[in-house]
Amino acid sequence: MVEGTLGQLAYRGYSIEDLAIRSSFLETAYLLIWGDLPNAEALGTFSEEVKSHRRIKFRIRDMMKCFPESGHPMDALQASAAALGLFYSRRALDDPTYIRAAAIRLLAKIPTMVAAFQLIRKGHDPIQPRDDLSYAANFLYMLTEQEPDPLAARIFDACLILHAEHSLNASTFSALVTASTLTDPYAVVASAVGTLAGPLHGGANEDVLDMLDTIGSVENVGPYLDRCMAEKKRIMGFGHRVYKVKDPRAAILQSLAEQLFDRFGSDASYDLARVVEEQAADRFGARGIYPNVDFYSGLVYRKLGIPQDLFTPIFAIARVAGWLAHWKEQLGANRIFRPSQVYVGHRLRPWQPIEARP
Ligand code: CMC
């Protein structure tokens, strides 16, 4: 549930604030996909199942080794997610056991594939997941080859919760369109990853850091924002189709960023970001343009030592939960999406031989 004018977000009735503080990403994923919070036994079984599917086939690793190092990790992820369909054959989409197995496989393997591409492009062999680490800690470990600090892992887990679901955003819509053809779940997730990659959707958090670097200092904030207004240029990490007030996820991310900076040292870009937020409110606030989820997430990820072009793949790791929840729901009452279009082109006209064409 998203209440854009009140700045409220809840997943299946639980407020995003409660979930970010009290839940874990896996518990939240379970809630999204199966509709209710799991009890201890259900969560235990689910977590163990996800753990046992974290490894990826060596052929997928070998395939990723053939990807160009300069390629964007979102493209690598889209190709790898689609490739899962080659290895896990499609079964009846009305079989709950298959639905559960596919959901678990995707939740488990997507982080491993993101981390594997990162190590491969650095010239390293991907490392195996560690069963003694939580979902978030294991991802950071596979990415950096070092066991993360517990606070860093906890904050990263909260970031995944915040990005897990957001109703019918562009990538979820794309997932639903693909799902409605009754294709396999790997194709559903691959199409959603491709949609998430764009700068108006998941790609914006990468651009926020570039924007802050371009602004450079507090004195430049006002002139930069004025230029954006005059040239109708977008401030990245601002504005939302649904929220007309500050995105509640941005407020939570800001407090997570502050916890990180308190513990691991401050970041000048964060001070700059706060000035941008303050001064943008004077210029854009009346039009309902406020920070969205992407505005502070990049600063958190950078402090966690994550390379900038992995920010959107991390968004994808989280959003897989939401995509799967919508996929499962779509299968429950499916009808293929086939929108009609208002045609504004030529009406019927006489065929022209090629020599007669202008
Ligand atoms: N900076 C400056 N002006 C803006 C911005 C912005 N970030 N966002 C919207 N506007 C203006 C826009 O120029 C337009 O003005 P006018 O009516 O004078 O032409 C008006 O607001 C309405 O814009 P719109 O494009 O119709 O609004 P939308 O609801 O279709 O766009 C958006 C939503 C997220 C695509 C847009 O706000 C945007 O481009 N933001 C920057 C990119 C960004 O931060 N994306 C992350 C979105 S949240 C996470 C996610 O979805 O992945």
Boltz pocket constraint, residues with backbone or C-beta under 6 A from the ligand:
constraints:
  - pocket:
      binder: B
      contacts: [[A, 169], [A, 199], [A, 200], [A, 201], [A, 202], [A, 203], [A, 204], [A, 228], [A, 232], [A, 233], [A, 234], [A, 235], [A, 236], [A, 237], [A, 238], [A, 239], [A, 240], [A, 241], [A, 242], [A, 287], [A, 289], [A, 292], [A, 293], [A, 294]]
      max_distance: 6.0
